Amino acid sequence: MLVAETLTGLQRELKTIVGNSLVLLGGSYFHGGAVEKSDIDFFVIVSWWNYFKIWQRRKVIKKWKGKNTAETKINVMIVPRFFYRHGWYCVSGRGLGGKKYYSKLCPDLVLNNAFKLSAFYGLKFLNGRGIDWARKAGKQLAIVSSVKKDRKEILAAVEPVEWNKERLLKYAEDKVWDFSWVNYFIYNLKFLPKFDFTFLFCNPDKKVWSRLKENLERKRVGDEEMVWLEKYVFPVIII
């Protein structure tokens, strides 16, 4: 595990690269559940103007990450400020001054994404990618359980539960994949500029979940299918 001084140093370096944007340390190092192999998760909250400027600097960010990721993986997630303020992504983290930040909570979006992520992380675990994926899948399963109990707030630190495929599928039995204009917009915002029309005429959440469910019911998932799921399971910009 990395010490606080090292994390703060990395956060400052990233802030220097991205300039006038809020940089948050999130994930397990923020919530307190970090283990030896935990990734470092940074959120960069940007205006629309800075969003495109940072996208142009993605090679610089990748080079910086490569210099610092000898043993620990660094994830840098770019979040438009509009998305953060409206709770379109569930973001929480600590700024350089020590202040804690929490995005607005949209339970329906959180639930949709938690279902998909729990299934995807669980598939990685079932396909021998390591026990850490079971912990991540269990964290998302705990979120599914929390939201399904009609809790209006999700605690900042949700304790992972033991991931279980049958339990996740049972929760999904009464899940209605209503069309979400927000996720439709987010999916197509990411993929249409790449001339990828996968989600132009469908419900993205339902389409991705259908693929995940089919694969959960199989004994093993092929590499090509995992590549498809990795690409589409969660439409965020991670550098």
C-alpha positions in Angstrom: 0.0 0.0 0.0 1.1 3.5 -0.7 1.5 6.1 2.0 -0.4 9.4 2.1 2.6 11.5 1.1 3.1 9.4 -2.0 -0.6 9.7 -3.0 -0.6 13.5 -2.4 2.5 13.8 -4.5 0.9 11.9 -7.4 -2.2 14.0 -7.0 -0.2 17.2 -7.2 1.7 16.0 -10.3 -1.6 15.2 -12.1 -3.0 18.6 -11.1 0.0 20.2 -12.8 -0.8 18.3 -16.0 -4.5 19.0 -16.1 -4.3 22.6 -15.0 -7.5 24.4 -14.0 -9.6 21.3 -13.0 -10.5 19.7 -9.8 -8.5 16.5 -9.1 -9.9 14.1 -6.6 -8.4 11.0 -5.0 -11.2 8.4 -5.0 -11.6 4.6 -4.9 -10.3 2.4 -2.1 -7.6 4.9 -1.1 -10.3 7.5 -0.3 -12.8 5.1 1.3 -10.3 3.3 3.4 -10.5 -0.2 1.9 -7.2 -0.2 0.0 -5.1 -3.4 0.0 -1.6 -4.2 -1.3 -2.7 -4.5 -5.0 -5.4 -1.7 -5.0 -5.4 0.6 -8.0 -5.1 4.4 -7.4 -8.2 6.1 -8.7 -8.2 9.8 -9.6 -11.2 11.8 -10.8 -10.6 14.9 -12.9 -13.7 17.2 -12.8 -13.6 19.4 -15.9 -15.6 22.1 -17.7 -16.6 21.3 -21.3 -13.8 23.5 -22.6 -11.2 21.8 -20.4 -12.7 18.4 -21.3 -11.4 18.7 -24.8 -8.1 20.3 -23.8 -7.4 17.4 -21.4 -8.4 14.9 -24.1 -5.7 16.5 -26.3 -3.2 15.9 -23.4 -4.1 12.3 -22.9 -0.7 11.1 -24.3 1.0 13.3 -21.6 -1.2 11.7 -18.9 -0.5 8.2 -20.2 3.3 8.9 -20.2 3.0 10.2 -16.6 1.1 7.1 -15.6 3.6 4.9 -17.2 6.4 6.5 -15.2 4.5 5.9 -11.9 2.9 2.5 -12.4 5.8 0.1 -11.9 3.8 -1.8 -9.2 0.5 0.1 -8.8 -2.0 0.8 -11.6 -3.3 4.4 -11.8 -6.7 5.2 -13.3 -7.6 8.7 -14.3 -11.3 9.2 -15.0 -12.4 12.4 -16.8 -15.8 13.6 -15.6 -17.5 16.6 -17.1 -18.6 19.0 -14.3 -22.2 19.0 -15.6 -22.2 15.2 -15.1 -20.8 15.5 -11.6 -23.3 18.1 -10.5 -26.2 16.2 -11.8 -25.1 12.8 -10.4 -24.8 11.1 -13.8 -21.6 9.5 -12.4 -21.4 8.5 -8.8 -18.2 10.3 -7.8 -16.6 10.7 -4.4 -13.1 11.7 -3.5 -10.7 14.0 -1.6 -9.2 17.2 -3.1 -5.6 18.4 -2.5 -6.7 20.6 0.3 -8.3 17.6 2.2 -11.9 18.6 1.4 -14.2 15.7 0.6 -16.4 15.9 -2.4 -19.6 13.8 -3.2 -21.6 14.0 -6.4 -25.4 14.2 -6.4 -26.9 10.8 -6.1 -29.2 9.4 -8.8 -30.3 6.0 -7.4 -31.6 4.7 -10.8 -28.4 5.3 -12.6 -26.3 4.0 -9.7 -28.4 0.8 -9.7 -28.1 0.2 -13.4 -24.3 0.7 -13.3 -23.9 -1.4 -10.2 -25.7 -4.3 -11.8 -23.5 -4.2 -14.9 -20.3 -3.7 -13.0 -21.0 -6.5 -10.5 -21.6 -8.9 -13.4 -18.6 -7.8 -15.3 -16.2 -7.9 -12.3 -17.7 -11.3 -11.4 -17.0 -12.6 -14.9 -13.4 -11.5 -14.6 -13.1 -13.4 -11.3 -14.8 -16.5 -12.8 -12.4 -16.5 -15.7 -9.4 -16.6 -13.4 -8.4 -12.9 -13.5 -7.7 -12.9 -9.7 -9.5 -12.7 -6.4 -9.4 -8.9 -6.3 -12.1 -8.9 -9.0 -14.4 -10.9 -6.6 -13.9 -8.1 -4.0 -14.8 -5.5 -6.6 -17.8 -7.5 -7.8 -18.9 -7.8 -4.1 -18.7 -4.1 -3.6 -21.1 -3.5 -6.5 -23.4 -6.3 -5.3 -23.5 -4.5 -2.0 -24.6 -1.3 -3.8 -27.3 -3.2 -5.6 -28.6 -4.6 -2.3 -28.5 -1.1 -0.7 -30.4 0.7 -3.5 -32.9 -2.1 -3.8 -33.8 -1.6 -0.2 -35.0 1.9 -1.1 -32.3 3.7 0.7 -32.1 7.2 -0.6 -28.5 7.5 0.1 -25.5 5.2 -0.4 -22.9 5.5 2.3 -19.6 6.9 1.2 -18.0 3.6 2.1 -20.0 0.5 1.2 -18.7 -2.7 2.6 -18.2 -5.4 0.0 -20.2 -8.6 0.4 -19.3 -12.0 -0.8 -20.0 -12.0 -4.5 -22.4 -14.7 -5.7 -23.6 -15.1 -9.3 -26.9 -16.6 -8.3 -27.7 -13.8 -5.8 -27.0 -11.2 -8.5 -29.2 -12.9 -11.0 -32.0 -13.3 -8.4 -31.8 -9.5 -7.8 -32.1 -9.0 -11.5 -35.3 -11.1 -11.9 -37.5 -8.1 -11.0 -35.2 -5.5 -12.5 -36.9 -3.4 -15.1 -34.4 -1.9 -17.6 -36.3 1.3 -18.2 -34.9 3.5 -21.0 -32.6 6.1 -19.5 -32.0 9.2 -21.6 -29.0 10.0 -19.4 -27.2 6.8 -20.1 -28.3 6.9 -23.7 -26.7 10.3 -24.1 -23.5 9.2 -22.2 -23.0 6.0 -24.2 -23.5 7.8 -27.6 -21.4 10.8 -26.5 -18.5 8.4 -26.0 -18.9 6.1 -29.1 -20.6 8.1 -31.9 -17.5 10.3 -32.4 -15.6 7.1 -33.1 -18.3 6.2 -35.7 -19.5 3.4 -33.4 -23.3 3.2 -33.7 -23.7 0.2 -31.3 -26.2 2.1 -29.1 -27.8 4.6 -31.4 -31.2 2.7 -31.8 -31.4 0.8 -28.5 -31.6 0.9 -24.7 -27.8 0.7 -23.9 -28.2 -0.5 -20.3 -30.6 -3.4 -21.4 -28.3 -4.4 -24.3 -25.2 -4.6 -22.2 -27.0 -6.4 -19.4 -28.4 -9.0 -21.8 -24.8 -9.8 -22.9 -23.6 -9.9 -19.3 -26.5 -12.2 -18.3 -25.9 -14.6 -21.1 -22.2 -14.9 -20.2 -22.9 -15.3 -16.5 -25.0 -18.4 -17.4 -22.1 -19.9 -19.3 -19.2 -21.8 -17.8 -16.5 -19.7 -19.5 -16.3 -16.5 -21.5 -14.1 -16.2 -24.6 -11.4 -13.5 -24.9 -13.3 -11.8 -27.7 -16.5 -11.5 -25.7 -14.5 -10.1 -22.7 -13.0 -7.4 -25.0 -16.6 -6.4 -26.1 -17.8 -6.2 -22.5 -14.7 -4.3 -21.3 -15.3 -1.7 -24.0 -19.0 -1.2 -23.4 -19.8 -2.1 -19.8 -19.4 1.4 -18.4 -19.2 4.4 -20.7 -16.5 6.5 -18.9 -13.4 8.2 -20.2 -10.5 6.6 -18.4 -7.0 7.6 -19.4 
